[in-house]
Amino acid sequence: MLFARHDDAGGGIGVAGAALLLALAVAKGREILLHYLELKHAGPGWRSAMTGWLTLLSGALLLVTAAGSLGWVGPH
């Protein structure tokens, strides 16, 4: 959580930290889907769809984080 922290002085490390944190979350989510929910036995379309969904959600979260850090949205 310290990596994703917002700083008043630009917040560049916050966006990079959030990207690292979200990449780890996607990797962990994929492992959970494949092994614990046993999607490794499902068709390749399901695995790709679930991985794509996780990546899409993480990308949206990163975009919102970047927008807030760079001052595109929020209080000015």
Rosetta blueprint (number, residue, H / E / L):
1 M L
2 L L
3 F L
4 A L
5 R L
6 H L
7 D L
8 D L
9 A L
10 G L
11 G L
12 G H
13 I H
14 G H
15 V H
16 A H
17 G H
18 A H
19 A H
20 L H
21 L H
22 L H
23 A H
24 L H
25 A H
26 V H
27 A H
28 K H
29 G H
30 R H
31 E H
32 I H
33 L H
34 L H
35 H H
36 Y H
37 L L
38 E L
39 L H
40 K H
41 H H
42 A L
43 G L
44 P H
45 G H
46 W H
47 R H
48 S H
49 A H
50 M H
51 T H
52 G H
53 W H
54 L H
55 T H
56 L H
57 L H
58 S H
59 G H
60 A H
61 L H
62 L H
63 L H
64 V H
65 T H
66 A H
67 A H
68 G H
69 S H
70 L L
71 G L
72 W L
73 V L
74 G L
75 P L
76 H L
